[in-house]
């Protein structure tokens, strides 16, 4: 299931912007035709619903109920509960998530969660979610829908990433030693053949293609190390490295 993603530009100091986020979430619930069973209000901390613009957008009674662990309903009737950075771990049924006071770290956490039918995000400052926007090309309120942003322009690099992704275990949040070695070797073969890509683009591509954000962080660190080498790296087993590279080229 590919989640519907919506970005509300601006910042969370506007009650109107937060109200828009709830409106989008409710529309996604209706669009799901009964598939969405709950909504999740995701905030930095539990007290984010007290004495803030979010309190005003919710209404004091609803804010107090959510803060106390209760549930309130969206206009569509879908129940909504509160989760924070500390408490959000997994989602057991199809849900729509509304992230308020968001930064990149919060959305990385969201990207690791399964069972999300839709994600609506409001940044805590206007530029806070630029990385998330680049990765996912979400619908942006007030902006005409555009085609997804190209993350990797070099087709051989992208084929190498596809092969790597198919060969590692994506079920873990961190790369195991074997997968880390596989990732390092992939990057070294690319660098030895004069292919260089921005590490942040590699990270974004990895997340969009099923990697856990923490594993993608590890991959980005490896990329910074390998792709910044001033000279071409030495490769073990040159014949295997050549066959691997030739295979990538044949698939382009």
Phi, psi and omega in degrees: 000122176270120184290145169282128181240134181227133175247127175262107183292166184106218176210174188277009178281352181259121176298326180296319179297317179295320178298323176299319180299316178295323178296316177297316180301319180294321178295322177296320177302315180294320180297330183290347180054048175092355180290320180287124183255343177202160174245148181236122173268113187252123184224163180301315180215159183305324183284000177296344178266006180250127173058041180227177175298332177294323176301315181295319181293323180281327193094140186301321182296313179294320179299316179296320180295315179296318180300326180276005179094007181275184183234139173238162184253139169288164180306330179287350182097354179288128181289144180236133177241168182258136173224150179239175177306321183287329189257340183284114181236312179207165180232125188267346180220158182307126188220161168247137183244132177248114182258118182244149185060042191276146166230179184298322180299319178297317182287332171299318178298318178297320182295343179271357184265134176269169174075021178262118178281327181208151178226126177240125186236137173240119181286153179282336168222155190308321186267005189296334186245028180298321179295316179297319179296318180295320182295313192254347184046058183289166168295130180250123182303130177084000181239132178304142181298131180243162178292156182300140181290137176285120182271322181237116183272337181273113184296330179289321175298316181296321177295321177299319179293322177297314180298317178298314182299322179288340186259000181242169181270110182273359185278349182257153180283340179234155178286131174284166185306319180295316181291324178295320177295319178298316179296316180298317180295319177302313180296322181292321177296318178298313181295322180294338179253023172068028174258124181229136178222149179298129181304324181293331176289323177297318179298313181299316179298317181300313180298316181295337182252029167100359178285146170293140181306325179291321176294322177295326175298316178299317180297319178298318179296319176299318181296318178301318182291311187283314186284348178267001179300136182285332177239162181294138182286154173284143180243134173281143179055076185299325181297316179295318179299319180294317179296322178297313180295318179298324178296315178303314182297324182292339182269354182273000000 
